Amino acid sequence: MTKPRRKPLISLCMIVKNEADSLAQCLKSVHGVADELVVVDTGSTDSTVQIARSFGAAVVSFPWNGDFAAARNAGLKMAKGTWILILDADEELDAGSKEELLLCAEHTEYEAFFLRIHNHKGTSCASQTITVNPILRMFRNRPQYRFNGIIHEQIAGVIVEATPAAAMHLSTVVIHHYGYADGVVAKKDKISRNVELLKEQLRLNPGDAFHHFNMAVEYMRLGEYDPALHHIQRSLEEVEPDTSYVHLLYKYEIRCRAAKRELKGALEACERGITLFPDYPDLHHLKGVLLLQAGAFAEAKAALRRALDIGVSPPGYHTESGFGTYLTYTALGQLCQETGEDGEAIACCTRAAQLHPEPGPLIARLLRIFKYSGREQEISGWLKAHLPDAWAALHGSLPLLLREGCYATAAELQGEAEAAAAEVTPDIAAAPGNSLLELIHEVRTIPAEQLSQGDVLSLLNHPSICNQDAPAFAAAPALQLGRSWILLADRVLASAPAAPVYGPAVRRARMALPLPRVTD
């Protein structure tokens, strides 16, 4: 006797159009998790449909009518699973989250689960995460649960309205999203599309807080901060206090006012937001950066320390990667450089480099701090103890040391390299005019007042450097030219009396460090 087929547990539902470049990656990511694949195609002219069918997906043809919710709901009608999982083609389920997602599906006492959407700078999960947003992406498959809204379609409010006592859970399941990566937005012209759709929605529902919120986001992406602030204010007037995105309204008001150089208004927005959301590290970080820009160092340090005390944002908040961790340590390190607290600056910059997924620029800044504080001799020991990977990388990246004027450290490393080479190929190592070490020592012995730009460029253009296989520190003529004058200034300042007193502006010019920006 044939056993009845088991009802699918999780049905993946998607809407797609011309997603041949990314769809396969998305569908592969849910293998072993999704029991059913339902793909709604809204008019693809590439191989999207064939790719979907190759994975066993049921493909629903839905002529595009400008309504995202209607397209979503066409897929929900076809799904047979206990749970609906929503993904877009430019997303993928993190491999390490599969077990947790399956575990969530066993808990039928919940009506829905929020998943953590990691928005990436690039087009792979190895690229840097820019923001992390908790979004409702898995919910029970019930006929009354259908999306609404022609753009930024929503389901959470529908579930609460249909089931007032619905229990929802904030999971730590990770979804990687690449649709707003560099170049992808421009390719799809998402901003223009979104603005037109939202204008239509606001014409129909002028008091809809969520549409005002989304319109503010689109105007911010266009760099049009006055209309963005208008929609933020309208959203704040209409929104219910416990709505999931209220904290973002305050954060975006801060960014808009900072972009308009309204420091007082931005700080007032910080205070209003922090009063309501005291455990949201992003607001404390932004407050600290604003106060640093204003030169209020003590208050700025207190705000940045508070952000670090909180650390990674609690799961209910939309956050930016690094706020409360490496970006906050970086800002605090720069503050300490401004105030002459070099030891604390080194500690903060080191901690930031330990946590940062792409620490290269922080290593350069750390070298700079050691040099201008007269502690270059400590570089090797410090990096070996606290950043061993960075120390190892410096062995193949002399241009970085030379651009930062760390000639003694460069000579130390090159001396070790040439000594090792001499043991293997003594004839090459001893060849006249072939030693980078000799050139480094030669430049180091030239009096500061006689050092020319050409002397420094001769170091940076040495074949041993230009031929190094280190793209991150490759010698670029434009960079060489700008950094040469910084190196010359460093040489002159290094010959000044011990422990000279520098003002913050001079320190920053010497270190070539701009103030951190709230709008980055």
C-alpha positions as CSV (number, residue, x, y, z in Angstrom):
1,M,0.0,0.0,0.0
2,T,1.4,3.4,-1.0
3,K,1.9,5.8,1.9
4,P,0.3,9.3,1.4
5,R,2.8,11.9,0.5
6,R,3.9,14.1,3.5
7,K,2.7,17.7,3.4
8,P,5.5,20.1,2.7
9,L,6.8,21.7,5.8
10,I,8.4,24.9,4.3
11,S,7.3,26.4,1.0
12,L,9.7,28.9,-0.5
13,C,7.7,31.6,-2.4
14,M,9.4,34.1,-4.7
15,I,8.6,36.6,-7.3
16,V,11.1,37.1,-10.1
17,K,11.8,38.8,-13.4
18,N,15.0,38.4,-15.4
19,E,17.0,37.0,-12.4
20,A,19.1,34.5,-14.4
21,D,22.3,35.9,-12.8
22,S,21.3,35.2,-9.2
23,L,18.4,32.8,-9.0
24,A,20.4,29.6,-9.0
25,Q,22.5,30.8,-6.1
26,C,19.3,31.6,-4.1
27,L,17.6,28.2,-4.8
28,K,20.8,26.3,-4.0
29,S,20.9,28.0,-0.6
30,V,17.6,26.5,0.5
31,H,18.4,22.9,-0.6
32,G,17.5,20.6,2.3
33,V,15.3,23.3,4.0
34,A,12.5,24.2,1.6
35,D,10.3,21.2,0.7
36,E,8.5,23.1,-2.0
37,L,9.6,25.9,-4.4
38,V,7.0,28.3,-5.8
39,V,8.3,30.9,-8.3
40,V,6.1,33.6,-9.6
41,D,7.5,35.0,-12.9
42,T,6.3,38.5,-13.9
43,G,7.6,38.5,-17.5
44,S,11.2,37.3,-17.7
45,T,12.9,37.3,-21.1
46,D,16.1,35.6,-20.1
47,S,16.6,32.0,-18.7
48,T,15.0,32.7,-15.3
49,V,12.1,30.3,-15.9
50,Q,14.3,27.5,-17.1
51,I,16.6,27.8,-14.1
52,A,13.6,27.7,-11.7
53,R,12.2,24.6,-13.3
54,S,15.7,22.9,-13.3
55,F,15.5,23.1,-9.5
56,G,12.0,21.5,-9.5
57,A,10.1,24.8,-8.8
58,A,6.5,25.2,-9.7
59,V,6.5,28.3,-12.0
60,V,3.5,30.6,-12.0
61,S,3.2,33.1,-14.8
62,F,1.9,36.5,-13.6
63,P,1.8,39.4,-16.0
64,W,3.2,42.4,-14.2
65,N,0.6,45.0,-13.2
66,G,2.7,47.2,-10.9
67,D,1.5,45.5,-7.7
68,F,4.1,43.6,-5.7
69,A,1.6,42.3,-3.2
70,A,-0.6,40.8,-5.9
71,A,2.4,39.0,-7.3
72,R,3.4,37.7,-3.9
73,N,-0.1,36.5,-3.2
74,A,-0.3,34.6,-6.5
75,G,2.5,32.4,-5.2
76,L,0.9,32.0,-1.7
77,K,-2.2,30.6,-3.3
78,M,-0.1,27.7,-4.8
79,A,1.9,26.9,-1.7
80,K,1.0,23.7,0.3
81,G,3.5,23.9,3.1
82,T,2.8,24.6,6.8
83,W,5.2,27.6,6.6
84,I,5.8,30.2,3.9
85,L,9.4,31.3,3.5
86,I,9.9,34.5,1.5
87,L,13.2,35.2,-0.4
88,D,14.1,37.4,-3.3
89,A,16.4,36.2,-6.1
90,D,19.2,38.5,-5.0
91,E,19.2,36.8,-1.5
92,E,20.4,33.5,-0.1
93,L,20.0,31.6,3.1
94,D,23.2,31.5,5.2
95,A,24.5,27.9,5.2
96,G,25.0,28.1,9.0
97,S,21.3,29.0,9.5
98,K,19.7,26.0,8.0
99,E,19.3,24.0,11.2
100,E,17.9,27.0,13.1
101,L,15.3,27.6,10.4
102,L,14.2,24.0,10.5
103,L,14.0,24.2,14.3
104,C,11.8,27.3,14.0
105,A,9.5,25.4,11.7
106,E,8.9,22.8,14.5
107,H,7.5,25.5,16.8
108,T,3.9,25.9,15.6
109,E,3.0,27.9,18.7
110,Y,4.4,30.9,16.7
111,E,2.6,32.5,13.8
112,A,5.7,34.1,12.3
113,F,9.5,34.5,12.5
114,F,11.7,37.5,11.9
115,L,14.9,36.7,10.1
116,R,18.0,38.8,10.0
117,I,18.7,40.4,6.6
118,H,22.3,41.2,6.1
119,N,22.6,43.8,3.3
120,H,26.0,43.5,1.7
121,K,28.4,46.0,0.0
122,G,29.2,43.4,-2.6
123,T,27.6,40.5,-4.4
124,S,28.8,37.6,-2.2
125,C,28.4,36.7,1.5
126,A,32.1,37.2,1.9
127,S,31.7,41.0,1.2
128,Q,31.2,43.5,4.0
129,T,27.8,43.7,5.7
130,I,26.6,47.3,5.7
131,T,23.3,46.9,7.6
132,V,21.4,44.2,9.4
133,N,17.6,44.4,9.4
134,P,15.1,42.1,11.2
135,I,12.3,41.4,8.8
136,L,9.3,39.0,9.0
137,R,10.1,36.4,6.3
138,M,8.6,33.1,7.5
139,F,5.0,32.8,8.6
140,R,2.2,30.2,8.9
141,N,0.4,29.3,5.6
142,R,-3.1,30.5,6.3
143,P,-5.7,31.8,3.7
144,Q,-6.2,35.0,5.6
145,Y,-2.5,35.9,5.6
146,R,-2.0,37.8,2.3
147,F,0.4,40.7,1.5
148,N,-0.8,44.2,1.0
149,G,0.8,47.3,-0.6
150,I,1.9,47.6,-4.2
151,I,5.5,48.4,-3.0
152,H,7.3,47.4,0.1
153,E,4.5,44.9,0.5
154,Q,3.8,43.9,4.1
155,I,2.5,40.9,5.9
156,A,3.1,41.6,9.6
157,G,0.2,44.0,10.1
158,V,-2.1,41.6,8.3
159,I,-1.2,38.7,10.6
160,V,-1.7,40.8,13.7
161,E,-5.1,42.1,12.4
162,A,-6.2,38.5,11.6
163,T,-4.8,36.9,14.7
164,P,-4.5,39.6,17.5
165,A,-2.8,37.2,19.9
166,A,-0.3,36.0,17.3
167,A,3.1,35.1,18.8
168,M,6.1,36.1,16.7
169,H,9.8,35.3,17.4
170,L,13.0,37.2,16.6
171,S,15.3,34.5,15.3
172,T,19.0,34.7,14.5
173,V,18.6,33.1,11.0
174,V,20.7,35.0,8.5
175,I,19.6,35.9,5.0
176,H,22.3,37.6,2.8
177,H,21.0,40.3,0.5
178,Y,22.9,41.7,-2.5
179,G,20.2,43.7,-4.3
180,Y,21.5,47.1,-3.0
181,A,25.2,46.3,-3.6
182,D,27.4,48.8,-5.5
183,G,26.2,49.0,-9.1
184,V,23.1,46.7,-8.6
185,V,20.8,49.5,-7.7
186,A,21.8,51.6,-10.7
187,K,21.4,48.6,-13.0
188,K,17.8,47.9,-11.9
189,D,16.9,51.6,-11.5
190,K,15.2,50.7,-8.2
191,I,15.1,54.2,-6.8
192,S,13.1,55.7,-9.7
193,R,10.7,52.8,-9.7
194,N,10.2,53.0,-6.0
195,V,9.5,56.7,-5.9
196,E,6.8,56.5,-8.6
197,L,5.1,53.6,-6.9
198,L,5.2,55.3,-3.5
199,K,3.8,58.5,-4.9
200,E,0.8,56.5,-6.2
201,Q,0.3,54.8,-2.8
202,L,0.5,58.2,-0.9
203,R,-2.1,59.6,-3.3
204,L,-4.4,56.8,-2.3
205,N,-3.4,56.8,1.4
206,P,-1.9,60.2,2.3
207,G,-1.8,59.3,6.0
208,D,0.1,56.0,5.7
209,A,3.1,56.2,8.0
210,F,4.9,53.3,6.4
211,H,4.7,54.8,2.9
212,H,6.0,58.1,4.3
213,F,8.9,56.2,5.9
214,N,9.8,54.4,2.7
215,M,9.5,57.7,0.6
216,A,11.9,59.3,3.1
217,V,14.4,56.4,2.5
218,E,14.2,56.9,-1.3
219,Y,14.8,60.6,-1.1
220,M,17.7,60.0,1.2
221,R,19.2,57.7,-1.4
222,L,18.8,60.5,-3.9
223,G,20.5,63.0,-1.6
224,E,17.3,65.1,-1.4
225,Y,17.2,65.7,2.3
226,D,14.5,68.4,2.6
227,P,11.7,66.2,1.2
228,A,13.2,63.2,3.1
229,L,12.8,65.2,6.4
230,H,9.2,66.1,5.4
231,H,8.2,62.5,5.0
232,I,10.1,61.5,8.2
233,Q,8.0,64.1,10.1
234,R,4.8,62.9,8.5
235,S,5.6,59.3,9.4
236,L,6.4,60.3,13.0
237,E,3.0,62.1,13.2
238,E,1.1,59.1,11.9
239,V,3.0,56.0,13.2
240,E,2.0,53.9,16.2
241,P,4.6,54.1,19.0
242,D,5.4,50.4,19.0
243,T,5.9,50.1,15.2
244,S,9.0,48.2,14.3
245,Y,10.7,51.0,12.3
246,V,10.1,54.0,14.7
247,H,13.8,53.9,15.8
248,L,14.9,54.3,12.2
249,L,12.9,57.5,11.8
250,Y,15.0,59.1,14.5
251,K,18.2,57.7,13.0
252,Y,17.3,58.9,9.5
253,E,16.3,62.4,10.8
254,I,19.8,62.6,12.4
255,R,21.5,61.7,9.1
256,C,19.4,64.2,7.1
257,R,20.1,67.0,9.5
258,A,23.8,66.2,9.6
259,A,23.9,66.2,5.8
260,K,22.3,69.7,5.9
261,R,24.9,70.7,8.5
262,E,22.2,71.3,11.1
263,L,24.3,70.2,14.0
264,K,21.9,71.4,16.7
265,G,18.9,69.8,15.1
266,A,20.8,66.5,14.6
267,L,21.8,66.4,18.2
268,E,18.2,67.2,19.3
269,A,17.0,64.2,17.2
270,C,19.7,62.1,18.9
271,E,18.3,63.0,22.3
272,R,14.7,62.3,21.4
273,G,15.6,59.0,19.9
274,I,17.8,57.9,22.8
275,T,15.0,58.8,25.3
276,L,12.8,56.3,23.5
277,F,15.5,53.7,22.6
278,P,18.3,53.9,25.1
279,D,19.7,50.5,24.2
280,Y,20.1,51.3,20.5
281,P,23.9,51.7,19.9
282,D,23.5,53.4,16.5
283,L,22.0,56.5,18.1
284,H,24.8,56.8,20.7
285,H,27.4,56.3,18.0
286,L,26.0,59.0,15.8
287,K,25.7,61.4,18.8
288,G,29.4,60.7,19.6
289,V,30.5,61.5,16.0
290,L,28.4,64.7,15.9
291,L,30.0,65.8,19.2
292,L,33.4,64.9,17.9
293,Q,32.8,67.1,14.8
294,A,31.8,69.9,17.2
295,G,34.9,69.6,19.3
296,A,33.0,68.5,22.4
297,F,35.5,65.8,23.2
298,A,34.4,64.8,26.7
299,E,30.7,64.5,25.7
300,A,31.7,62.7,22.5
301,K,33.8,60.2,24.4
302,A,30.9,59.5,26.8
303,A,28.5,58.8,23.9
304,L,30.9,56.5,22.1
305,R,31.7,54.6,25.3
306,R,27.9,54.1,25.8
307,A,27.6,52.7,22.3
308,L,30.5,50.3,23.1
309,D,28.9,49.3,26.4
310,I,25.8,48.2,24.5
311,G,27.9,46.5,21.8
312,V,26.1,44.7,18.9
313,S,22.6,46.0,18.5
314,P,19.8,44.0,20.2
315,P,18.0,41.9,17.6
316,G,14.9,44.0,17.3
317,Y,16.7,47.0,15.8
318,H,17.8,47.7,12.2
319,T,21.5,48.4,12.6
320,E,24.7,49.2,10.7
321,S,27.6,46.8,10.8
322,G,30.3,48.2,13.1
323,F,28.1,50.5,15.2
324,G,28.7,49.6,18.8
325,T,31.9,47.7,17.7
326,Y,34.6,48.4,15.2
327,L,33.3,51.7,13.7
328,T,32.7,53.0,17.2
329,Y,36.2,52.0,18.3
330,T,37.6,53.7,15.2
331,A,35.8,57.0,16.1
332,L,36.9,56.8,19.7
333,G,40.5,56.2,18.6
334,Q,40.4,59.3,16.4
335,L,39.0,61.3,19.3
336,C,41.9,60.1,21.4
337,Q,44.3,61.2,18.7
338,E,42.7,64.6,18.7
339,T,43.1,65.0,22.4
340,G,46.7,63.6,22.5
341,E,45.8,60.3,24.3
342,D,48.0,58.3,22.1
343,G,48.0,55.1,24.3
344,E,44.3,54.9,24.3
345,A,44.2,55.8,20.6
346,I,46.5,52.8,19.8
347,A,44.3,50.5,22.0
348,C,41.1,51.6,20.3
349,C,42.5,51.4,16.8
350,T,43.9,48.0,17.5
351,R,40.6,46.7,18.8
352,A,38.8,48.1,15.8
353,A,41.3,46.3,13.5
354,Q,40.7,43.1,15.3
355,L,37.0,43.3,14.7
356,H,36.9,44.9,11.3
357,P,36.3,42.6,8.3
358,E,38.5,44.7,6.1
359,P,41.2,46.2,8.5
360,G,43.7,47.4,6.0
361,P,43.0,51.2,6.4
362,L,43.1,50.8,10.2
363,I,46.5,49.2,10.0
364,A,47.7,52.2,8.1
365,R,46.2,54.5,10.8
366,L,47.8,52.5,13.6
367,L,51.2,52.8,12.0
368,R,50.6,56.6,11.7
369,I,49.8,56.8,15.4
370,F,52.9,55.0,16.5
371,K,55.0,57.2,14.2
372,Y,53.7,60.6,15.2
373,S,53.8,59.7,18.9
374,G,57.5,58.8,18.7
375,R,56.9,55.1,19.3
376,E,57.8,53.5,15.9
377,Q,60.2,51.1,17.6
378,E,57.1,49.5,19.3
379,I,55.4,48.6,16.0
380,S,56.8,45.2,15.4
381,G,56.2,44.0,19.0
382,W,52.7,45.4,19.2
383,L,51.6,43.9,15.9
384,K,53.1,40.6,16.7
385,A,51.2,40.4,20.0
386,H,47.8,41.9,18.9
387,L,47.5,41.7,15.1
388,P,49.8,38.8,14.0
389,D,48.0,38.6,10.6
390,A,48.7,42.2,9.9
391,W,52.3,41.8,10.9
392,A,52.7,38.9,8.6
393,A,51.1,40.9,5.8
394,L,53.6,43.8,6.3
395,H,56.4,41.5,5.3
396,G,55.0,41.6,1.8
397,S,53.7,45.1,1.9
398,L,56.6,47.5,2.3
399,P,54.8,50.3,0.3
400,L,52.5,50.8,3.3
401,L,55.3,51.3,5.7
402,L,57.1,53.6,3.4
403,R,54.0,55.7,2.6
404,E,53.5,56.1,6.3
405,G,57.2,57.2,6.8
406,C,58.0,54.2,9.0
407,Y,61.5,53.8,7.5
408,A,63.0,52.0,10.6
409,T,60.3,49.3,10.5
410,A,60.6,49.0,6.8
411,A,64.4,48.6,7.1
412,E,63.9,46.0,9.8
413,L,61.6,43.9,7.7
414,Q,63.6,44.4,4.5
415,G,66.8,43.5,6.4
416,E,65.3,40.2,7.5
417,A,64.1,39.5,4.0
418,E,67.4,40.2,2.4
419,A,69.3,38.2,5.0
420,A,67.0,35.3,4.3
421,A,67.5,35.8,0.5
422,A,71.3,35.9,1.0
423,E,71.3,32.5,2.6
424,V,69.5,31.1,-0.5
425,T,70.9,33.2,-3.4
426,P,73.9,35.2,-2.1
427,D,74.9,36.4,-5.6
428,I,71.6,38.1,-6.1
429,A,71.3,39.6,-2.7
430,A,74.8,41.1,-2.9
431,A,74.3,42.5,-6.4
432,P,75.3,46.3,-6.4
433,G,72.4,48.7,-6.6
434,N,69.9,45.9,-6.0
435,S,69.2,46.4,-2.3
436,L,66.1,48.1,-1.3
437,L,67.5,48.1,2.3
438,E,70.4,50.4,1.1
439,L,67.9,52.8,-0.5
440,I,65.8,52.9,2.7
441,H,68.9,53.7,4.8
442,E,70.0,56.3,2.4
443,V,66.8,58.2,2.6
444,R,66.7,57.9,6.3
445,T,70.1,59.6,6.6
446,I,69.2,62.6,4.5
447,P,68.6,65.7,6.7
448,A,64.9,66.6,6.8
449,E,65.5,70.0,5.3
450,Q,67.3,68.5,2.3
451,L,64.8,65.7,1.7
452,S,63.1,66.1,-1.7
453,Q,60.0,64.7,-3.1
454,G,62.1,62.7,-5.6
455,D,63.9,61.0,-2.7
456,V,60.7,59.7,-1.3
457,L,59.3,58.7,-4.7
458,S,62.5,56.8,-5.4
459,L,61.6,54.5,-2.5
460,L,58.0,54.1,-3.7
461,N,59.1,53.4,-7.3
462,H,61.8,50.9,-6.4
463,P,61.3,47.7,-8.5
464,S,61.2,45.6,-5.3
465,I,58.0,47.5,-4.3
466,C,56.3,48.0,-7.7
467,N,56.7,44.3,-8.5
468,Q,55.2,43.1,-5.2
469,D,52.1,41.0,-5.5
470,A,50.0,43.1,-3.0
471,P,47.1,44.8,-4.7
472,A,45.9,46.5,-1.6
473,F,49.1,48.4,-1.3
474,A,50.1,48.7,-5.0
475,A,52.1,51.8,-5.8
476,A,49.8,54.3,-7.5
477,P,51.4,57.5,-8.9
478,A,48.5,59.7,-7.7
479,L,48.7,58.3,-4.2
480,Q,52.5,58.5,-4.2
481,L,52.4,62.2,-5.0
482,G,49.9,63.1,-2.3
483,R,51.5,60.9,0.4
484,S,55.0,62.2,-0.4
485,W,54.2,65.6,1.0
486,I,52.8,64.0,4.1
487,L,56.0,62.1,4.5
488,L,58.1,65.2,4.0
489,A,56.0,66.9,6.7
490,D,56.6,63.9,9.0
491,R,60.3,64.1,8.5
492,V,60.4,67.8,9.4
493,L,58.2,67.3,12.4
494,A,60.3,64.4,13.5
495,S,63.3,66.6,13.8
496,A,61.5,69.0,16.1
497,P,62.1,69.0,19.9
498,A,60.7,66.0,21.8
499,A,57.1,66.0,22.8
500,P,56.0,69.0,20.7
501,V,52.5,70.3,21.3
502,Y,50.2,70.1,18.3
503,G,46.6,71.4,18.0
504,P,43.9,69.1,16.8
505,A,43.8,70.6,13.4
506,V,47.6,70.2,12.9
507,R,47.4,66.6,14.2
508,R,44.6,65.8,11.7
509,A,46.5,67.4,8.8
510,R,49.6,65.6,9.7
511,M,47.8,62.2,9.9
512,A,45.7,63.0,6.8
513,L,42.5,62.0,8.7
514,P,39.2,63.6,7.9
515,L,36.6,63.8,10.6
516,P,34.2,60.8,10.6
517,R,31.0,61.6,8.8
518,V,27.5,60.9,10.1
519,T,26.1,60.5,6.6
520,D,28.5,57.7,5.5
